Amino acid sequence: MTINIEEEVSVDFPFDHRELAGKVISFALDYEKFPFEAEIDLTIVDNEGIRIINREQRNMDSPTDVLSFPMIEYEQAGDFSKVDESFQNFNPDTGEALLGDIVISADKVFSQSESYGHSPKREFAFLLVHSVLHLLGYDHMTRDEAALMENKQKDILNEMNILR
């Protein structure tokens, strides 16, 4: 697995965010039984940086906590049966599936961890799990989709012992 991490702001998390990103992303992919090695790009920005991306990509001129940009479309979330090595979204040099991009606001990690009463480490891990699930086709546009996604997020974080 390859995780390309770019920090567009000075990152001062009270934990090793690179190590945690690797563990959480790997665990989430294993939990979902993603059948290929994967490549994901993770960018850490501030509220202004994510506001600009949110405005440009989603026409929403406000900061958000995390953005996900999947590279693979699925007929059904978590169904990888239509994805194989001949699919166009594989890195020709490594053979890894190009899952997509994750953008996280470091500012939101701190403010939301305080608001929700848990650690910045837990918030960062939550945002990663949430985003990986989006990269695997999950969404929360309907009540049923949201419930499924919320349960998966909770289960993954509980199994990793990253608790509130």
Chimera marker file (.cmm) of the C-alpha trace (Angstrom):
<marker_set name="trace">
<marker id="1" x="0.000" y="0.000" z="0.000" r="1" g="1" b="0" radius="0.5"/>
<marker id="2" x="1.171" y="3.485" z="-0.818" r="1" g="1" b="0" radius="0.5"/>
<marker id="3" x="-0.045" y="6.566" z="1.036" r="1" g="1" b="0" radius="0.5"/>
<marker id="4" x="1.299" y="9.802" z="-0.367" r="1" g="1" b="0" radius="0.5"/>
<marker id="5" x="1.024" y="12.444" z="2.352" r="1" g="1" b="0" radius="0.5"/>
<marker id="6" x="1.316" y="16.124" z="1.573" r="1" g="1" b="0" radius="0.5"/>
<marker id="7" x="1.165" y="18.746" z="4.277" r="1" g="1" b="0" radius="0.5"/>
<marker id="8" x="0.180" y="22.160" z="2.994" r="1" g="1" b="0" radius="0.5"/>
<marker id="9" x="0.273" y="23.550" z="6.532" r="1" g="1" b="0" radius="0.5"/>
<marker id="10" x="2.486" y="23.033" z="9.535" r="1" g="1" b="0" radius="0.5"/>
<marker id="11" x="1.144" y="19.940" z="11.260" r="1" g="1" b="0" radius="0.5"/>
<marker id="12" x="1.405" y="19.880" z="15.039" r="1" g="1" b="0" radius="0.5"/>
<marker id="13" x="-0.707" y="16.892" z="16.026" r="1" g="1" b="0" radius="0.5"/>
<marker id="14" x="0.042" y="15.323" z="19.434" r="1" g="1" b="0" radius="0.5"/>
<marker id="15" x="0.488" y="11.940" z="17.714" r="1" g="1" b="0" radius="0.5"/>
<marker id="16" x="2.380" y="10.568" z="14.726" r="1" g="1" b="0" radius="0.5"/>
<marker id="17" x="-0.186" y="11.344" z="12.016" r="1" g="1" b="0" radius="0.5"/>
<marker id="18" x="1.787" y="9.558" z="9.295" r="1" g="1" b="0" radius="0.5"/>
<marker id="19" x="1.955" y="6.322" z="11.259" r="1" g="1" b="0" radius="0.5"/>
<marker id="20" x="-1.696" y="6.580" z="12.292" r="1" g="1" b="0" radius="0.5"/>
<marker id="21" x="-2.797" y="7.269" z="8.704" r="1" g="1" b="0" radius="0.5"/>
<marker id="22" x="-1.033" y="4.125" z="7.529" r="1" g="1" b="0" radius="0.5"/>
<marker id="23" x="-2.557" y="1.963" z="10.251" r="1" g="1" b="0" radius="0.5"/>
<marker id="24" x="-6.097" y="3.312" z="9.903" r="1" g="1" b="0" radius="0.5"/>
<marker id="25" x="-6.211" y="3.226" z="6.108" r="1" g="1" b="0" radius="0.5"/>
<marker id="26" x="-4.730" y="-0.271" z="5.988" r="1" g="1" b="0" radius="0.5"/>
<marker id="27" x="-7.143" y="-1.549" z="8.648" r="1" g="1" b="0" radius="0.5"/>
<marker id="28" x="-10.177" y="0.000" z="6.917" r="1" g="1" b="0" radius="0.5"/>
<marker id="29" x="-9.208" y="-1.556" z="3.568" r="1" g="1" b="0" radius="0.5"/>
<marker id="30" x="-8.680" y="-4.938" z="5.222" r="1" g="1" b="0" radius="0.5"/>
<marker id="31" x="-11.974" y="-4.603" z="7.112" r="1" g="1" b="0" radius="0.5"/>
<marker id="32" x="-13.763" y="-3.990" z="3.811" r="1" g="1" b="0" radius="0.5"/>
<marker id="33" x="-11.789" y="-6.834" z="2.176" r="1" g="1" b="0" radius="0.5"/>
<marker id="34" x="-10.501" y="-4.621" z="-0.620" r="1" g="1" b="0" radius="0.5"/>
<marker id="35" x="-8.796" y="-7.252" z="-2.795" r="1" g="1" b="0" radius="0.5"/>
<marker id="36" x="-5.908" y="-5.180" z="-4.175" r="1" g="1" b="0" radius="0.5"/>
<marker id="37" x="-2.939" y="-3.230" z="-2.955" r="1" g="1" b="0" radius="0.5"/>
<marker id="38" x="-3.967" y="0.407" z="-2.958" r="1" g="1" b="0" radius="0.5"/>
<marker id="39" x="-2.590" y="3.895" z="-3.447" r="1" g="1" b="0" radius="0.5"/>
<marker id="40" x="-4.178" y="6.878" z="-1.700" r="1" g="1" b="0" radius="0.5"/>
<marker id="41" x="-3.151" y="10.523" z="-1.652" r="1" g="1" b="0" radius="0.5"/>
<marker id="42" x="-3.703" y="12.330" z="1.665" r="1" g="1" b="0" radius="0.5"/>
<marker id="43" x="-3.386" y="16.096" z="1.877" r="1" g="1" b="0" radius="0.5"/>
<marker id="44" x="-3.545" y="17.999" z="5.148" r="1" g="1" b="0" radius="0.5"/>
<marker id="45" x="-4.631" y="21.616" z="4.901" r="1" g="1" b="0" radius="0.5"/>
<marker id="46" x="-6.087" y="24.352" z="7.099" r="1" g="1" b="0" radius="0.5"/>
<marker id="47" x="-9.670" y="25.630" z="7.064" r="1" g="1" b="0" radius="0.5"/>
<marker id="48" x="-8.916" y="28.154" z="4.324" r="1" g="1" b="0" radius="0.5"/>
<marker id="49" x="-7.314" y="25.500" z="2.135" r="1" g="1" b="0" radius="0.5"/>
<marker id="50" x="-10.226" y="23.100" z="2.442" r="1" g="1" b="0" radius="0.5"/>
<marker id="51" x="-12.708" y="25.954" z="1.943" r="1" g="1" b="0" radius="0.5"/>
<marker id="52" x="-11.097" y="26.762" z="-1.404" r="1" g="1" b="0" radius="0.5"/>
<marker id="53" x="-11.142" y="23.109" z="-2.505" r="1" g="1" b="0" radius="0.5"/>
<marker id="54" x="-14.733" y="22.714" z="-1.301" r="1" g="1" b="0" radius="0.5"/>
<marker id="55" x="-15.748" y="25.805" z="-3.288" r="1" g="1" b="0" radius="0.5"/>
<marker id="56" x="-13.925" y="24.718" z="-6.445" r="1" g="1" b="0" radius="0.5"/>
<marker id="57" x="-15.010" y="21.062" z="-6.385" r="1" g="1" b="0" radius="0.5"/>
<marker id="58" x="-18.424" y="21.136" z="-4.714" r="1" g="1" b="0" radius="0.5"/>
<marker id="59" x="-19.550" y="24.748" z="-5.145" r="1" g="1" b="0" radius="0.5"/>
<marker id="60" x="-19.798" y="25.104" z="-1.345" r="1" g="1" b="0" radius="0.5"/>
<marker id="61" x="-17.929" y="28.145" z="-0.082" r="1" g="1" b="0" radius="0.5"/>
<marker id="62" x="-17.264" y="26.995" z="3.463" r="1" g="1" b="0" radius="0.5"/>
<marker id="63" x="-14.664" y="24.935" z="5.266" r="1" g="1" b="0" radius="0.5"/>
<marker id="64" x="-15.439" y="21.291" z="5.951" r="1" g="1" b="0" radius="0.5"/>
<marker id="65" x="-13.569" y="18.632" z="7.890" r="1" g="1" b="0" radius="0.5"/>
<marker id="66" x="-12.729" y="16.141" z="5.139" r="1" g="1" b="0" radius="0.5"/>
<marker id="67" x="-13.152" y="15.763" z="1.411" r="1" g="1" b="0" radius="0.5"/>
<marker id="68" x="-12.940" y="12.516" z="-0.536" r="1" g="1" b="0" radius="0.5"/>
<marker id="69" x="-12.298" y="12.210" z="-4.242" r="1" g="1" b="0" radius="0.5"/>
<marker id="70" x="-12.761" y="8.578" z="-5.339" r="1" g="1" b="0" radius="0.5"/>
<marker id="71" x="-11.037" y="7.381" z="-8.494" r="1" g="1" b="0" radius="0.5"/>
<marker id="72" x="-13.137" y="4.226" z="-8.888" r="1" g="1" b="0" radius="0.5"/>
<marker id="73" x="-16.885" y="4.066" z="-9.369" r="1" g="1" b="0" radius="0.5"/>
<marker id="74" x="-18.725" y="1.093" z="-7.909" r="1" g="1" b="0" radius="0.5"/>
<marker id="75" x="-22.107" y="-0.253" z="-8.901" r="1" g="1" b="0" radius="0.5"/>
<marker id="76" x="-22.655" y="-0.959" z="-5.213" r="1" g="1" b="0" radius="0.5"/>
<marker id="77" x="-20.638" y="0.278" z="-2.241" r="1" g="1" b="0" radius="0.5"/>
<marker id="78" x="-18.064" y="-2.243" z="-1.147" r="1" g="1" b="0" radius="0.5"/>
<marker id="79" x="-18.639" y="-4.511" z="-4.166" r="1" g="1" b="0" radius="0.5"/>
<marker id="80" x="-15.258" y="-4.933" z="-5.841" r="1" g="1" b="0" radius="0.5"/>
<marker id="81" x="-16.301" y="-7.708" z="-8.222" r="1" g="1" b="0" radius="0.5"/>
<marker id="82" x="-16.227" y="-5.420" z="-11.269" r="1" g="1" b="0" radius="0.5"/>
<marker id="83" x="-12.735" y="-4.132" z="-10.474" r="1" g="1" b="0" radius="0.5"/>
<marker id="84" x="-9.771" y="-6.067" z="-11.837" r="1" g="1" b="0" radius="0.5"/>
<marker id="85" x="-6.171" y="-5.421" z="-12.881" r="1" g="1" b="0" radius="0.5"/>
<marker id="86" x="-7.216" y="-4.488" z="-16.428" r="1" g="1" b="0" radius="0.5"/>
<marker id="87" x="-9.255" y="-1.619" z="-15.001" r="1" g="1" b="0" radius="0.5"/>
<marker id="88" x="-7.882" y="1.821" z="-15.895" r="1" g="1" b="0" radius="0.5"/>
<marker id="89" x="-7.437" y="2.959" z="-12.286" r="1" g="1" b="0" radius="0.5"/>
<marker id="90" x="-4.291" y="0.980" z="-11.523" r="1" g="1" b="0" radius="0.5"/>
<marker id="91" x="-0.825" y="2.470" z="-11.274" r="1" g="1" b="0" radius="0.5"/>
<marker id="92" x="1.095" y="0.878" z="-14.167" r="1" g="1" b="0" radius="0.5"/>
<marker id="93" x="4.371" y="1.055" z="-12.208" r="1" g="1" b="0" radius="0.5"/>
<marker id="94" x="3.201" y="-0.534" z="-8.949" r="1" g="1" b="0" radius="0.5"/>
<marker id="95" x="0.014" y="-2.374" z="-9.894" r="1" g="1" b="0" radius="0.5"/>
<marker id="96" x="-1.782" y="-0.665" z="-7.016" r="1" g="1" b="0" radius="0.5"/>
<marker id="97" x="-5.396" y="0.438" z="-7.331" r="1" g="1" b="0" radius="0.5"/>
<marker id="98" x="-5.602" y="4.230" z="-7.408" r="1" g="1" b="0" radius="0.5"/>
<marker id="99" x="-8.386" y="4.713" z="-4.872" r="1" g="1" b="0" radius="0.5"/>
<marker id="100" x="-8.379" y="8.493" z="-4.761" r="1" g="1" b="0" radius="0.5"/>
<marker id="101" x="-7.612" y="11.543" z="-2.683" r="1" g="1" b="0" radius="0.5"/>
<marker id="102" x="-8.397" y="12.483" z="0.893" r="1" g="1" b="0" radius="0.5"/>
<marker id="103" x="-8.130" y="16.081" z="2.112" r="1" g="1" b="0" radius="0.5"/>
<marker id="104" x="-8.323" y="16.754" z="5.859" r="1" g="1" b="0" radius="0.5"/>
<marker id="105" x="-8.469" y="20.117" z="7.622" r="1" g="1" b="0" radius="0.5"/>
<marker id="106" x="-6.047" y="20.067" z="10.562" r="1" g="1" b="0" radius="0.5"/>
<marker id="107" x="-8.000" y="22.985" z="12.052" r="1" g="1" b="0" radius="0.5"/>
<marker id="108" x="-11.193" y="20.901" z="12.037" r="1" g="1" b="0" radius="0.5"/>
<marker id="109" x="-9.388" y="17.939" z="13.635" r="1" g="1" b="0" radius="0.5"/>
<marker id="110" x="-8.654" y="20.128" z="16.666" r="1" g="1" b="0" radius="0.5"/>
<marker id="111" x="-11.944" y="22.035" z="16.826" r="1" g="1" b="0" radius="0.5"/>
<marker id="112" x="-14.141" y="18.970" z="16.333" r="1" g="1" b="0" radius="0.5"/>
<marker id="113" x="-12.193" y="16.862" z="18.807" r="1" g="1" b="0" radius="0.5"/>
<marker id="114" x="-12.822" y="19.568" z="21.376" r="1" g="1" b="0" radius="0.5"/>
<marker id="115" x="-16.510" y="19.889" z="20.421" r="1" g="1" b="0" radius="0.5"/>
<marker id="116" x="-17.083" y="16.127" z="20.531" r="1" g="1" b="0" radius="0.5"/>
<marker id="117" x="-15.041" y="15.619" z="23.694" r="1" g="1" b="0" radius="0.5"/>
<marker id="118" x="-12.473" y="13.205" z="22.349" r="1" g="1" b="0" radius="0.5"/>
<marker id="119" x="-8.828" y="13.329" z="21.345" r="1" g="1" b="0" radius="0.5"/>
<marker id="120" x="-7.441" y="14.812" z="18.124" r="1" g="1" b="0" radius="0.5"/>
<marker id="121" x="-6.063" y="11.328" z="17.402" r="1" g="1" b="0" radius="0.5"/>
<marker id="122" x="-9.571" y="9.867" z="17.495" r="1" g="1" b="0" radius="0.5"/>
<marker id="123" x="-10.937" y="12.661" z="15.295" r="1" g="1" b="0" radius="0.5"/>
<marker id="124" x="-8.148" y="12.253" z="12.724" r="1" g="1" b="0" radius="0.5"/>
<marker id="125" x="-8.717" y="8.478" z="12.651" r="1" g="1" b="0" radius="0.5"/>
<marker id="126" x="-12.481" y="8.970" z="12.295" r="1" g="1" b="0" radius="0.5"/>
<marker id="127" x="-12.046" y="11.343" z="9.354" r="1" g="1" b="0" radius="0.5"/>
<marker id="128" x="-9.700" y="8.868" z="7.667" r="1" g="1" b="0" radius="0.5"/>
<marker id="129" x="-12.117" y="5.957" z="8.097" r="1" g="1" b="0" radius="0.5"/>
<marker id="130" x="-15.008" y="8.097" z="6.871" r="1" g="1" b="0" radius="0.5"/>
<marker id="131" x="-13.065" y="9.109" z="3.798" r="1" g="1" b="0" radius="0.5"/>
<marker id="132" x="-11.755" y="5.613" z="2.993" r="1" g="1" b="0" radius="0.5"/>
<marker id="133" x="-15.342" y="4.365" z="3.041" r="1" g="1" b="0" radius="0.5"/>
<marker id="134" x="-16.227" y="7.096" z="0.529" r="1" g="1" b="0" radius="0.5"/>
<marker id="135" x="-13.311" y="5.940" z="-1.651" r="1" g="1" b="0" radius="0.5"/>
<marker id="136" x="-14.863" y="2.460" z="-1.560" r="1" g="1" b="0" radius="0.5"/>
<marker id="137" x="-18.242" y="3.715" z="-2.764" r="1" g="1" b="0" radius="0.5"/>
<marker id="138" x="-20.091" y="4.324" z="0.492" r="1" g="1" b="0" radius="0.5"/>
<marker id="139" x="-22.122" y="7.472" z="0.986" r="1" g="1" b="0" radius="0.5"/>
<marker id="140" x="-24.568" y="9.010" z="3.439" r="1" g="1" b="0" radius="0.5"/>
<marker id="141" x="-27.118" y="10.677" z="1.186" r="1" g="1" b="0" radius="0.5"/>
<marker id="142" x="-30.027" y="8.583" z="2.462" r="1" g="1" b="0" radius="0.5"/>
<marker id="143" x="-30.901" y="7.479" z="5.980" r="1" g="1" b="0" radius="0.5"/>
<marker id="144" x="-30.058" y="3.847" z="5.190" r="1" g="1" b="0" radius="0.5"/>
<marker id="145" x="-26.718" y="4.750" z="3.592" r="1" g="1" b="0" radius="0.5"/>
<marker id="146" x="-25.840" y="6.957" z="6.550" r="1" g="1" b="0" radius="0.5"/>
<marker id="147" x="-26.713" y="4.219" z="9.057" r="1" g="1" b="0" radius="0.5"/>
<marker id="148" x="-24.593" y="1.666" z="7.189" r="1" g="1" b="0" radius="0.5"/>
<marker id="149" x="-21.642" y="4.025" z="6.964" r="1" g="1" b="0" radius="0.5"/>
<marker id="150" x="-21.915" y="5.103" z="10.606" r="1" g="1" b="0" radius="0.5"/>
<marker id="151" x="-21.977" y="1.475" z="11.768" r="1" g="1" b="0" radius="0.5"/>
<marker id="152" x="-18.914" y="0.611" z="9.690" r="1" g="1" b="0" radius="0.5"/>
<marker id="153" x="-17.033" y="3.655" z="11.019" r="1" g="1" b="0" radius="0.5"/>
<marker id="154" x="-17.896" y="2.737" z="14.602" r="1" g="1" b="0" radius="0.5"/>
<marker id="155" x="-16.948" y="-0.923" z="14.116" r="1" g="1" b="0" radius="0.5"/>
<marker id="156" x="-13.604" y="-0.108" z="12.500" r="1" g="1" b="0" radius="0.5"/>
<marker id="157" x="-12.603" y="2.384" z="15.192" r="1" g="1" b="0" radius="0.5"/>
<marker id="158" x="-13.779" y="0.061" z="17.977" r="1" g="1" b="0" radius="0.5"/>
<marker id="159" x="-11.810" y="-2.851" z="16.534" r="1" g="1" b="0" radius="0.5"/>
<marker id="160" x="-8.753" y="-0.606" z="16.383" r="1" g="1" b="0" radius="0.5"/>
<marker id="161" x="-9.415" y="0.462" z="19.988" r="1" g="1" b="0" radius="0.5"/>
<marker id="162" x="-9.591" y="4.128" z="18.971" r="1" g="1" b="0" radius="0.5"/>
<marker id="163" x="-12.404" y="5.189" z="21.232" r="1" g="1" b="0" radius="0.5"/>
<marker id="164" x="-14.148" y="8.402" z="22.213" r="1" g="1" b="0" radius="0.5"/>
<link id1="1" id2="2" r="1" g="1" b="0" radius="0.2"/>
<link id1="2" id2="3" r="1" g="1" b="0" radius="0.2"/>
<link id1="3" id2="4" r="1" g="1" b="0" radius="0.2"/>
<link id1="4" id2="5" r="1" g="1" b="0" radius="0.2"/>
<link id1="5" id2="6" r="1" g="1" b="0" radius="0.2"/>
<link id1="6" id2="7" r="1" g="1" b="0" radius="0.2"/>
<link id1="7" id2="8" r="1" g="1" b="0" radius="0.2"/>
<link id1="8" id2="9" r="1" g="1" b="0" radius="0.2"/>
<link id1="9" id2="10" r="1" g="1" b="0" radius="0.2"/>
<link id1="10" id2="11" r="1" g="1" b="0" radius="0.2"/>
<link id1="11" id2="12" r="1" g="1" b="0" radius="0.2"/>
<link id1="12" id2="13" r="1" g="1" b="0" radius="0.2"/>
<link id1="13" id2="14" r="1" g="1" b="0" radius="0.2"/>
<link id1="14" id2="15" r="1" g="1" b="0" radius="0.2"/>
<link id1="15" id2="16" r="1" g="1" b="0" radius="0.2"/>
<link id1="16" id2="17" r="1" g="1" b="0" radius="0.2"/>
<link id1="17" id2="18" r="1" g="1" b="0" radius="0.2"/>
<link id1="18" id2="19" r="1" g="1" b="0" radius="0.2"/>
<link id1="19" id2="20" r="1" g="1" b="0" radius="0.2"/>
<link id1="20" id2="21" r="1" g="1" b="0" radius="0.2"/>
<link id1="21" id2="22" r="1" g="1" b="0" radius="0.2"/>
<link id1="22" id2="23" r="1" g="1" b="0" radius="0.2"/>
<link id1="23" id2="24" r="1" g="1" b="0" radius="0.2"/>
<link id1="24" id2="25" r="1" g="1" b="0" radius="0.2"/>
<link id1="25" id2="26" r="1" g="1" b="0" radius="0.2"/>
<link id1="26" id2="27" r="1" g="1" b="0" radius="0.2"/>
<link id1="27" id2="28" r="1" g="1" b="0" radius="0.2"/>
<link id1="28" id2="29" r="1" g="1" b="0" radius="0.2"/>
<link id1="29" id2="30" r="1" g="1" b="0" radius="0.2"/>
<link id1="30" id2="31" r="1" g="1" b="0" radius="0.2"/>
<link id1="31" id2="32" r="1" g="1" b="0" radius="0.2"/>
<link id1="32" id2="33" r="1" g="1" b="0" radius="0.2"/>
<link id1="33" id2="34" r="1" g="1" b="0" radius="0.2"/>
<link id1="34" id2="35" r="1" g="1" b="0" radius="0.2"/>
<link id1="35" id2="36" r="1" g="1" b="0" radius="0.2"/>
<link id1="36" id2="37" r="1" g="1" b="0" radius="0.2"/>
<link id1="37" id2="38" r="1" g="1" b="0" radius="0.2"/>
<link id1="38" id2="39" r="1" g="1" b="0" radius="0.2"/>
<link id1="39" id2="40" r="1" g="1" b="0" radius="0.2"/>
<link id1="40" id2="41" r="1" g="1" b="0" radius="0.2"/>
<link id1="41" id2="42" r="1" g="1" b="0" radius="0.2"/>
<link id1="42" id2="43" r="1" g="1" b="0" radius="0.2"/>
<link id1="43" id2="44" r="1" g="1" b="0" radius="0.2"/>
<link id1="44" id2="45" r="1" g="1" b="0" radius="0.2"/>
<link id1="45" id2="46" r="1" g="1" b="0" radius="0.2"/>
<link id1="46" id2="47" r="1" g="1" b="0" radius="0.2"/>
<link id1="47" id2="48" r="1" g="1" b="0" radius="0.2"/>
<link id1="48" id2="49" r="1" g="1" b="0" radius="0.2"/>
<link id1="49" id2="50" r="1" g="1" b="0" radius="0.2"/>
<link id1="50" id2="51" r="1" g="1" b="0" radius="0.2"/>
<link id1="51" id2="52" r="1" g="1" b="0" radius="0.2"/>
<link id1="52" id2="53" r="1" g="1" b="0" radius="0.2"/>
<link id1="53" id2="54" r="1" g="1" b="0" radius="0.2"/>
<link id1="54" id2="55" r="1" g="1" b="0" radius="0.2"/>
<link id1="55" id2="56" r="1" g="1" b="0" radius="0.2"/>
<link id1="56" id2="57" r="1" g="1" b="0" radius="0.2"/>
<link id1="57" id2="58" r="1" g="1" b="0" radius="0.2"/>
<link id1="58" id2="59" r="1" g="1" b="0" radius="0.2"/>
<link id1="59" id2="60" r="1" g="1" b="0" radius="0.2"/>
<link id1="60" id2="61" r="1" g="1" b="0" radius="0.2"/>
<link id1="61" id2="62" r="1" g="1" b="0" radius="0.2"/>
<link id1="62" id2="63" r="1" g="1" b="0" radius="0.2"/>
<link id1="63" id2="64" r="1" g="1" b="0" radius="0.2"/>
<link id1="64" id2="65" r="1" g="1" b="0" radius="0.2"/>
<link id1="65" id2="66" r="1" g="1" b="0" radius="0.2"/>
<link id1="66" id2="67" r="1" g="1" b="0" radius="0.2"/>
<link id1="67" id2="68" r="1" g="1" b="0" radius="0.2"/>
<link id1="68" id2="69" r="1" g="1" b="0" radius="0.2"/>
<link id1="69" id2="70" r="1" g="1" b="0" radius="0.2"/>
<link id1="70" id2="71" r="1" g="1" b="0" radius="0.2"/>
<link id1="71" id2="72" r="1" g="1" b="0" radius="0.2"/>
<link id1="72" id2="73" r="1" g="1" b="0" radius="0.2"/>
<link id1="73" id2="74" r="1" g="1" b="0" radius="0.2"/>
<link id1="74" id2="75" r="1" g="1" b="0" radius="0.2"/>
<link id1="75" id2="76" r="1" g="1" b="0" radius="0.2"/>
<link id1="76" id2="77" r="1" g="1" b="0" radius="0.2"/>
<link id1="77" id2="78" r="1" g="1" b="0" radius="0.2"/>
<link id1="78" id2="79" r="1" g="1" b="0" radius="0.2"/>
<link id1="79" id2="80" r="1" g="1" b="0" radius="0.2"/>
<link id1="80" id2="81" r="1" g="1" b="0" radius="0.2"/>
<link id1="81" id2="82" r="1" g="1" b="0" radius="0.2"/>
<link id1="82" id2="83" r="1" g="1" b="0" radius="0.2"/>
<link id1="83" id2="84" r="1" g="1" b="0" radius="0.2"/>
<link id1="84" id2="85" r="1" g="1" b="0" radius="0.2"/>
<link id1="85" id2="86" r="1" g="1" b="0" radius="0.2"/>
<link id1="86" id2="87" r="1" g="1" b="0" radius="0.2"/>
<link id1="87" id2="88" r="1" g="1" b="0" radius="0.2"/>
<link id1="88" id2="89" r="1" g="1" b="0" radius="0.2"/>
<link id1="89" id2="90" r="1" g="1" b="0" radius="0.2"/>
<link id1="90" id2="91" r="1" g="1" b="0" radius="0.2"/>
<link id1="91" id2="92" r="1" g="1" b="0" radius="0.2"/>
<link id1="92" id2="93" r="1" g="1" b="0" radius="0.2"/>
<link id1="93" id2="94" r="1" g="1" b="0" radius="0.2"/>
<link id1="94" id2="95" r="1" g="1" b="0" radius="0.2"/>
<link id1="95" id2="96" r="1" g="1" b="0" radius="0.2"/>
<link id1="96" id2="97" r="1" g="1" b="0" radius="0.2"/>
<link id1="97" id2="98" r="1" g="1" b="0" radius="0.2"/>
<link id1="98" id2="99" r="1" g="1" b="0" radius="0.2"/>
<link id1="99" id2="100" r="1" g="1" b="0" radius="0.2"/>
<link id1="100" id2="101" r="1" g="1" b="0" radius="0.2"/>
<link id1="101" id2="102" r="1" g="1" b="0" radius="0.2"/>
<link id1="102" id2="103" r="1" g="1" b="0" radius="0.2"/>
<link id1="103" id2="104" r="1" g="1" b="0" radius="0.2"/>
<link id1="104" id2="105" r="1" g="1" b="0" radius="0.2"/>
<link id1="105" id2="106" r="1" g="1" b="0" radius="0.2"/>
<link id1="106" id2="107" r="1" g="1" b="0" radius="0.2"/>
<link id1="107" id2="108" r="1" g="1" b="0" radius="0.2"/>
<link id1="108" id2="109" r="1" g="1" b="0" radius="0.2"/>
<link id1="109" id2="110" r="1" g="1" b="0" radius="0.2"/>
<link id1="110" id2="111" r="1" g="1" b="0" radius="0.2"/>
<link id1="111" id2="112" r="1" g="1" b="0" radius="0.2"/>
<link id1="112" id2="113" r="1" g="1" b="0" radius="0.2"/>
<link id1="113" id2="114" r="1" g="1" b="0" radius="0.2"/>
<link id1="114" id2="115" r="1" g="1" b="0" radius="0.2"/>
<link id1="115" id2="116" r="1" g="1" b="0" radius="0.2"/>
<link id1="116" id2="117" r="1" g="1" b="0" radius="0.2"/>
<link id1="117" id2="118" r="1" g="1" b="0" radius="0.2"/>
<link id1="118" id2="119" r="1" g="1" b="0" radius="0.2"/>
<link id1="119" id2="120" r="1" g="1" b="0" radius="0.2"/>
<link id1="120" id2="121" r="1" g="1" b="0" radius="0.2"/>
<link id1="121" id2="122" r="1" g="1" b="0" radius="0.2"/>
<link id1="122" id2="123" r="1" g="1" b="0" radius="0.2"/>
<link id1="123" id2="124" r="1" g="1" b="0" radius="0.2"/>
<link id1="124" id2="125" r="1" g="1" b="0" radius="0.2"/>
<link id1="125" id2="126" r="1" g="1" b="0" radius="0.2"/>
<link id1="126" id2="127" r="1" g="1" b="0" radius="0.2"/>
<link id1="127" id2="128" r="1" g="1" b="0" radius="0.2"/>
<link id1="128" id2="129" r="1" g="1" b="0" radius="0.2"/>
<link id1="129" id2="130" r="1" g="1" b="0" radius="0.2"/>
<link id1="130" id2="131" r="1" g="1" b="0" radius="0.2"/>
<link id1="131" id2="132" r="1" g="1" b="0" radius="0.2"/>
<link id1="132" id2="133" r="1" g="1" b="0" radius="0.2"/>
<link id1="133" id2="134" r="1" g="1" b="0" radius="0.2"/>
<link id1="134" id2="135" r="1" g="1" b="0" radius="0.2"/>
<link id1="135" id2="136" r="1" g="1" b="0" radius="0.2"/>
<link id1="136" id2="137" r="1" g="1" b="0" radius="0.2"/>
<link id1="137" id2="138" r="1" g="1" b="0" radius="0.2"/>
<link id1="138" id2="139" r="1" g="1" b="0" radius="0.2"/>
<link id1="139" id2="140" r="1" g="1" b="0" radius="0.2"/>
<link id1="140" id2="141" r="1" g="1" b="0" radius="0.2"/>
<link id1="141" id2="142" r="1" g="1" b="0" radius="0.2"/>
<link id1="142" id2="143" r="1" g="1" b="0" radius="0.2"/>
<link id1="143" id2="144" r="1" g="1" b="0" radius="0.2"/>
<link id1="144" id2="145" r="1" g="1" b="0" radius="0.2"/>
<link id1="145" id2="146" r="1" g="1" b="0" radius="0.2"/>
<link id1="146" id2="147" r="1" g="1" b="0" radius="0.2"/>
<link id1="147" id2="148" r="1" g="1" b="0" radius="0.2"/>
<link id1="148" id2="149" r="1" g="1" b="0" radius="0.2"/>
<link id1="149" id2="150" r="1" g="1" b="0" radius="0.2"/>
<link id1="150" id2="151" r="1" g="1" b="0" radius="0.2"/>
<link id1="151" id2="152" r="1" g="1" b="0" radius="0.2"/>
<link id1="152" id2="153" r="1" g="1" b="0" radius="0.2"/>
<link id1="153" id2="154" r="1" g="1" b="0" radius="0.2"/>
<link id1="154" id2="155" r="1" g="1" b="0" radius="0.2"/>
<link id1="155" id2="156" r="1" g="1" b="0" radius="0.2"/>
<link id1="156" id2="157" r="1" g="1" b="0" radius="0.2"/>
<link id1="157" id2="158" r="1" g="1" b="0" radius="0.2"/>
<link id1="158" id2="159" r="1" g="1" b="0" radius="0.2"/>
<link id1="159" id2="160" r="1" g="1" b="0" radius="0.2"/>
<link id1="160" id2="161" r="1" g="1" b="0" radius="0.2"/>
<link id1="161" id2="162" r="1" g="1" b="0" radius="0.2"/>
<link id1="162" id2="163" r="1" g="1" b="0" radius="0.2"/>
<link id1="163" id2="164" r="1" g="1" b="0" radius="0.2"/>
</marker_set>
